[in-house]
Amino acid sequence: MHSEKAGAGYTDQLVFCLLLILCVSLALGTYIVRLNARIDQQRELSPVHLLECGNGRGAFIVYPHGRRSSSDNCYLIEEDE
């Protein structure tokens, strides 16, 4: 009788431990998703820094979904005469 109660106790502890791990994983995943969304929103609202290139111009790339990214390249502008 005693070994059956001990086995049931270990099973209950194992189930509780697995449920705890699952809940913590879900909570952490939700937190990370919300944090990434907040960072993306701040990134969209922040101004894009253009490089100072002397005679050339700095550039930024506009992706199809509207996000902008600065470029590390300077492009020379040739003026028409």
N, CA, C and O atoms as a GROMACS GRO file, in nm:
protein
  324
    1MET      N    1   0.081  -0.119   0.000
    1MET     CA    2   0.000   0.000   0.000
    1MET      C    3   0.086   0.126   0.000
    1MET      O    4   0.057   0.223  -0.070
    2HIS      N    5   0.190   0.122   0.079
    2HIS     CA    6   0.274   0.241   0.093
    2HIS      C    7   0.342   0.277  -0.040
    2HIS      O    8   0.354   0.395  -0.072
    3SER      N    9   0.388   0.177  -0.117
    3SER     CA   10   0.458   0.204  -0.242
    3SER      C   11   0.363   0.262  -0.347
    3SER      O   12   0.407   0.339  -0.433
    4GLU      N   13   0.233   0.227  -0.342
    4GLU     CA   14   0.136   0.284  -0.437
    4GLU      C   15   0.114   0.432  -0.409
    4GLU      O   16   0.103   0.512  -0.502
    5LYS      N   17   0.108   0.470  -0.281
    5LYS     CA   18   0.090   0.610  -0.246
    5LYS      C   19   0.214   0.692  -0.285
    5LYS      O   20   0.202   0.805  -0.331
    6ALA      N   21   0.331   0.632  -0.266
    6ALA     CA   22   0.455   0.702  -0.303
    6ALA      C   23   0.462   0.721  -0.454
    6ALA      O   24   0.503   0.827  -0.502
    7GLY      N   25   0.422   0.618  -0.530
    7GLY     CA   26   0.420   0.629  -0.676
    7GLY      C   27   0.322   0.734  -0.724
    7GLY      O   28   0.352   0.809  -0.817
    8ALA      N   29   0.206   0.742  -0.660
    8ALA     CA   30   0.107   0.843  -0.696
    8ALA      C   31   0.158   0.982  -0.663
    8ALA      O   32   0.134   1.077  -0.738
    9GLY      N   33   0.228   0.995  -0.552
    9GLY     CA   34   0.286   1.125  -0.513
    9GLY      C   35   0.391   1.172  -0.614
    9GLY      O   36   0.395   1.290  -0.648
   10TYR      N   37   0.476   1.080  -0.661
   10TYR     CA   38   0.576   1.116  -0.760
   10TYR      C   39   0.511   1.154  -0.893
   10TYR      O   40   0.556   1.246  -0.960
   11THR      N   41   0.405   1.084  -0.929
   11THR     CA   42   0.332   1.116  -1.053
   11THR      C   43   0.270   1.255  -1.043
   11THR      O   44   0.277   1.333  -1.138
   12ASP      N   45   0.210   1.286  -0.930
   12ASP     CA   46   0.151   1.418  -0.910
   12ASP      C   47   0.257   1.527  -0.918
   12ASP      O   48   0.235   1.632  -0.979
   13GLN      N   49   0.373   1.502  -0.857
   13GLN     CA   50   0.481   1.601  -0.862
   13GLN      C   51   0.532   1.621  -1.005
   13GLN      O   52   0.563   1.733  -1.045
   14LEU      N   53   0.541   1.512  -1.080
   14LEU     CA   54   0.588   1.520  -1.218
   14LEU      C   55   0.490   1.600  -1.303
   14LEU      O   56   0.531   1.687  -1.381
   15VAL      N   57   0.361   1.572  -1.289
   15VAL     CA   58   0.258   1.645  -1.365
   15VAL      C   59   0.261   1.793  -1.327
   15VAL      O   60   0.254   1.879  -1.414
   16PHE      N   61   0.271   1.822  -1.197
   16PHE     CA   62   0.277   1.961  -1.152
   16PHE      C   63   0.400   2.032  -1.210
   16PHE      O   64   0.390   2.147  -1.255
   17CYS      N   65   0.513   1.965  -1.210
   17CYS     CA   66   0.637   2.024  -1.262
   17CYS      C   67   0.624   2.052  -1.412
   17CYS      O   68   0.666   2.158  -1.458
   18LEU      N   69   0.567   1.959  -1.487
   18LEU     CA   70   0.549   1.978  -1.631
   18LEU      C   71   0.452   2.093  -1.660
   18LEU      O   72   0.475   2.171  -1.752
   19LEU      N   73   0.345   2.102  -1.582
   19LEU     CA   74   0.251   2.213  -1.600
   19LEU      C   75   0.316   2.347  -1.567
   19LEU      O   76   0.292   2.447  -1.635
   20LEU      N   77   0.398   2.349  -1.465
   20LEU     CA   78   0.468   2.472  -1.429
   20LEU      C   79   0.564   2.515  -1.540
   20LEU      O   80   0.570   2.633  -1.575
   21ILE      N   81   0.637   2.421  -1.595
   21ILE     CA   82   0.730   2.450  -1.706
   21ILE      C   83   0.652   2.502  -1.826
   21ILE      O   84   0.696   2.597  -1.891
   22LEU      N   85   0.539   2.440  -1.858
   22LEU     CA   86   0.456   2.483  -1.970
   22LEU      C   87   0.405   2.625  -1.950
   22LEU      O   88   0.410   2.706  -2.042
   23CYS      N   89   0.356   2.655  -1.832
   23CYS     CA   90   0.303   2.789  -1.803
   23CYS      C   91   0.412   2.895  -1.811
   23CYS      O   92   0.390   3.003  -1.867
   24VAL      N   93   0.528   2.867  -1.756
   24VAL     CA   94   0.639   2.962  -1.762
   24VAL      C   95   0.684   2.983  -1.906
   24VAL      O   96   0.714   3.096  -1.946
   25SER      N   97   0.688   2.877  -1.985
   25SER     CA   98   0.727   2.889  -2.126
   25SER      C   99   0.628   2.975  -2.204
   25SER      O  100   0.669   3.060  -2.282
   26LEU      N  101   0.500   2.953  -2.182
   26LEU     CA  102   0.398   3.033  -2.251
   26LEU      C  103   0.405   3.180  -2.209
   26LEU      O  104   0.393   3.269  -2.294
   27ALA      N  105   0.423   3.205  -2.082
   27ALA     CA  106   0.431   3.343  -2.034
   27ALA      C  107   0.554   3.413  -2.092
   27ALA      O  108   0.546   3.529  -2.133
   28LEU      N  109   0.667   3.345  -2.095
   28LEU     CA  110   0.789   3.404  -2.149
   28LEU      C  111   0.775   3.428  -2.299
   28LEU      O  112   0.820   3.531  -2.350
   29GLY      N  113   0.714   3.334  -2.370
   29GLY     CA  114   0.691   3.352  -2.514
   29GLY      C  115   0.602   3.471  -2.542
   29GLY      O  116   0.629   3.548  -2.635
   30THR      N  117   0.496   3.488  -2.464
   30THR     CA  118   0.406   3.602  -2.480
   30THR      C  119   0.480   3.733  -2.453
   30THR      O  120   0.462   3.830  -2.526
   31TYR      N  121   0.562   3.735  -2.350
   31TYR     CA  122   0.639   3.855  -2.317
   31TYR      C  123   0.734   3.892  -2.432
   31TYR      O  124   0.745   4.009  -2.467
   32ILE      N  125   0.802   3.793  -2.488
   32ILE     CA  126   0.896   3.818  -2.597
   32ILE      C  127   0.825   3.871  -2.720
   32ILE      O  128   0.874   3.962  -2.786
   33VAL      N  129   0.708   3.814  -2.753
   33VAL     CA  130   0.632   3.861  -2.869
   33VAL      C  131   0.590   4.006  -2.850
   33VAL      O  132   0.603   4.087  -2.942
   34ARG      N  133   0.540   4.040  -2.732
   34ARG     CA  134   0.499   4.179  -2.706
   34ARG      C  135   0.618   4.274  -2.708
   34ARG      O  136   0.608   4.385  -2.759
   35LEU      N  137   0.731   4.231  -2.653
   35LEU     CA  138   0.850   4.314  -2.653
   35LEU      C  139   0.899   4.340  -2.796
   35LEU      O  140   0.935   4.452  -2.829
   36ASN      N  141   0.899   4.237  -2.879
   36ASN     CA  142   0.940   4.253  -3.019
   36ASN      C  143   0.846   4.347  -3.093
   36ASN      O  144   0.891   4.428  -3.174
   37ALA      N  145   0.716   4.337  -3.066
   37ALA     CA  146   0.619   4.427  -3.130
   37ALA      C  147   0.645   4.571  -3.089
   37ALA      O  148   0.637   4.662  -3.172
   38ARG      N  149   0.674   4.593  -2.962
   38ARG     CA  150   0.702   4.728  -2.913
   38ARG      C  151   0.830   4.783  -2.975
   38ARG      O  152   0.836   4.900  -3.013
   39ILE      N  153   0.932   4.700  -2.986
   39ILE     CA  154   1.059   4.743  -3.047
   39ILE      C  155   1.038   4.775  -3.194
   39ILE      O  156   1.091   4.876  -3.243
   40ASP      N  157   0.963   4.693  -3.267
   40ASP     CA  158   0.935   4.720  -3.407
   40ASP      C  159   0.859   4.850  -3.424
   40ASP      O  160   0.887   4.926  -3.517
   41GLN      N  161   0.764   4.877  -3.336
   41GLN     CA  162   0.687   5.001  -3.345
   41GLN      C  163   0.778   5.121  -3.320
   41GLN      O  164   0.767   5.222  -3.391
   42GLN      N  165   0.865   5.113  -3.222
   42GLN     CA  166   0.958   5.224  -3.195
   42GLN      C  167   1.054   5.243  -3.311
   42GLN      O  168   1.091   5.356  -3.344
   43ARG      N  169   1.096   5.134  -3.373
   43ARG     CA  170   1.188   5.142  -3.486
   43ARG      C  171   1.121   5.211  -3.605
   43ARG      O  172   1.186   5.288  -3.676
   44GLU      N  173   0.991   5.184  -3.627
   44GLU     CA  174   0.919   5.248  -3.736
   44GLU      C  175   0.903   5.397  -3.712
   44GLU      O  176   0.903   5.475  -3.806
   45LEU      N  177   0.888   5.437  -3.586
   45LEU     CA  178   0.867   5.578  -3.553
   45LEU      C  179   0.996   5.658  -3.546
   45LEU      O  180   0.994   5.781  -3.552
   46SER      N  181   1.110   5.590  -3.534
   46SER     CA  182   1.236   5.662  -3.520
   46SER      C  183   1.283   5.714  -3.656
   46SER      O  184   1.261   5.650  -3.758
   47PRO      N  185   1.346   5.832  -3.657
   47PRO     CA  186   1.395   5.886  -3.783
   47PRO      C  187   1.511   5.803  -3.836
   47PRO      O  188   1.585   5.741  -3.760
   48VAL      N  189   1.526   5.803  -3.968
   48VAL     CA  190   1.634   5.730  -4.032
   48VAL      C  191   1.751   5.826  -4.051
   48VAL      O  192   1.735   5.932  -4.111
   49HIS      N  193   1.866   5.789  -4.002
   49HIS     CA  194   1.986   5.873  -4.011
   49HIS      C  195   2.048   5.857  -4.150
   49HIS      O  196   2.079   5.746  -4.192
   50LEU      N  197   2.065   5.969  -4.220
   50LEU     CA  198   2.132   5.966  -4.350
   50LEU      C  199   2.280   5.998  -4.329
   50LEU      O  200   2.315   6.083  -4.247
   51LEU      N  201   2.364   5.929  -4.402
   51LEU     CA  202   2.508   5.948  -4.387
   51LEU      C  203   2.552   6.080  -4.447
   51LEU      O  204   2.493   6.129  -4.544
   52GLU      N  205   2.655   6.138  -4.390
   52GLU     CA  206   2.718   6.257  -4.448
   52GLU      C  207   2.827   6.207  -4.541
   52GLU      O  208   2.925   6.148  -4.496
   53CYS      N  209   2.811   6.230  -4.670
   53CYS     CA  210   2.903   6.172  -4.767
   53CYS      C  211   2.978   6.276  -4.849
   53CYS      O  212   3.034   6.242  -4.953
   54GLY      N  213   2.981   6.399  -4.808
   54GLY     CA  214   3.052   6.499  -4.887
   54GLY      C  215   2.977   6.532  -5.014
   54GLY      O  216   2.866   6.585  -5.008
   55ASN      N  217   3.036   6.501  -5.129
   55ASN     CA  218   2.971   6.529  -5.258
   55ASN      C  219   2.858   6.432  -5.289
   55ASN      O  220   2.773   6.459  -5.374
   56GLY      N  221   2.858   6.321  -5.222
   56GLY     CA  222   2.753   6.222  -5.247
   56GLY      C  223   2.637   6.240  -5.152
   56GLY      O  224   2.631   6.338  -5.077
   57ARG      N  225   2.549   6.148  -5.155
   57ARG     CA  226   2.433   6.151  -5.066
   57ARG      C  227   2.423   6.018  -4.993
   57ARG      O  228   2.457   5.913  -5.048
   58GLY      N  229   2.377   6.024  -4.869
   58GLY     CA  230   2.345   5.902  -4.797
   58GLY      C  231   2.214   5.847  -4.851
   58GLY      O  232   2.140   5.919  -4.919
   59ALA      N  233   2.186   5.726  -4.824
   59ALA     CA  234   2.064   5.665  -4.878
   59ALA      C  235   1.998   5.580  -4.772
   59ALA      O  236   2.062   5.535  -4.677
   60PHE      N  237   1.869   5.557  -4.790
   60PHE     CA  238   1.802   5.458  -4.708
   60PHE      C  239   1.718   5.369  -4.798
   60PHE      O  240   1.676   5.410  -4.906
   61ILE      N  241   1.695   5.249  -4.753
   61ILE     CA  242   1.622   5.149  -4.829
   61ILE      C  243   1.481   5.142  -4.773
   61ILE      O  244   1.462   5.135  -4.652
   62VAL      N  245   1.381   5.143  -4.862
   62VAL     CA  246   1.242   5.125  -4.820
   62VAL      C  247   1.200   4.985  -4.863
   62VAL      O  248   1.197   4.954  -4.982
   63TYR      N  249   1.168   4.901  -4.766
   63TYR     CA  250   1.126   4.765  -4.795
   63TYR      C  251   0.979   4.763  -4.835
   63TYR      O  252   0.907   4.858  -4.804
   64PRO      N  253   0.932   4.657  -4.902
   64PRO     CA  254   0.792   4.652  -4.948
   64PRO      C  255   0.688   4.671  -4.838
   64PRO      O  256   0.582   4.726  -4.864
   65HIS      N  257   0.716   4.628  -4.717
   65HIS     CA  258   0.618   4.643  -4.609
   65HIS      C  259   0.630   4.778  -4.539
   65HIS      O  260   0.564   4.801  -4.438
   66GLY      N  261   0.715   4.869  -4.592
   66GLY     CA  262   0.721   5.005  -4.541
   66GLY      C  263   0.833   5.034  -4.444
   66GLY      O  264   0.854   5.150  -4.409
   67ARG      N  265   0.906   4.935  -4.401
   67ARG     CA  266   1.015   4.957  -4.306
   67ARG      C  267   1.133   5.021  -4.378
   67ARG      O  268   1.163   4.986  -4.492
   68ARG      N  269   1.200   5.114  -4.312
   68ARG     CA  270   1.314   5.181  -4.371
   68ARG      C  271   1.442   5.139  -4.299
   68ARG      O  272   1.441   5.112  -4.178
   69SER      N  273   1.549   5.135  -4.373
   69SER     CA  274   1.678   5.097  -4.317
   69SER      C  275   1.784   5.185  -4.380
   69SER      O  276   1.780   5.211  -4.500
   70SER      N  277   1.879   5.232  -4.300
   70SER     CA  278   1.985   5.316  -4.356
   70SER      C  279   2.088   5.230  -4.427
   70SER      O  280   2.105   5.112  -4.395
   71SER      N  281   2.154   5.289  -4.523
   71SER     CA  282   2.256   5.219  -4.600
   71SER      C  283   2.393   5.272  -4.560
   71SER      O  284   2.406   5.390  -4.526
   72ASP      N  285   2.492   5.189  -4.564
   72ASP     CA  286   2.628   5.231  -4.530
   72ASP      C  287   2.704   5.282  -4.653
   72ASP      O  288   2.821   5.318  -4.642
   73ASN      N  289   2.639   5.284  -4.768
   73ASN     CA  290   2.706   5.325  -4.892
   73ASN      C  291   2.674   5.470  -4.925
   73ASN      O  292   2.564   5.518  -4.897
   74CYS      N  293   2.769   5.539  -4.985
   74CYS     CA  294   2.747   5.675  -5.034
   74CYS      C  295   2.741   5.669  -5.186
   74CYS      O  296   2.821   5.600  -5.249
   75TYR      N  297   2.647   5.740  -5.242
   75TYR     CA  298   2.629   5.740  -5.387
   75TYR      C  299   2.656   5.880  -5.439
   75TYR      O  300   2.603   5.978  -5.386
   76LEU      N  301   2.738   5.890  -5.543
   76LEU     CA  302   2.767   6.019  -5.602
   76LEU      C  303   2.651   6.062  -5.691
   76LEU      O  304   2.591   5.981  -5.760
   77ILE      N  305   2.621   6.191  -5.686
   77ILE     CA  306   2.514   6.246  -5.769
   77ILE      C  307   2.580   6.322  -5.882
   77ILE      O  308   2.657   6.416  -5.860
   78GLU      N  309   2.548   6.282  -6.004
   78GLU     CA  310   2.602   6.351  -6.121
   78GLU      C  311   2.498   6.451  -6.168
   78GLU      O  312   2.385   6.414  -6.200
   79GLU      N  313   2.539   6.577  -6.171
   79GLU     CA  314   2.445   6.680  -6.213
   79GLU      C  315   2.449   6.693  -6.364
   79GLU      O  316   2.556   6.690  -6.425
   80ASP      N  317   2.330   6.708  -6.424
   80ASP     CA  318   2.322   6.729  -6.568
   80ASP      C  319   2.361   6.873  -6.600
   80ASP      O  320   2.329   6.965  -6.525
   81GLU      N  321   2.430   6.890  -6.712
   81GLU     CA  322   2.473   7.025  -6.749
   81GLU      C  323   2.374   7.090  -6.841
   81GLU      O  324   2.394   7.204  -6.882
   0.00000   0.00000   0.00000
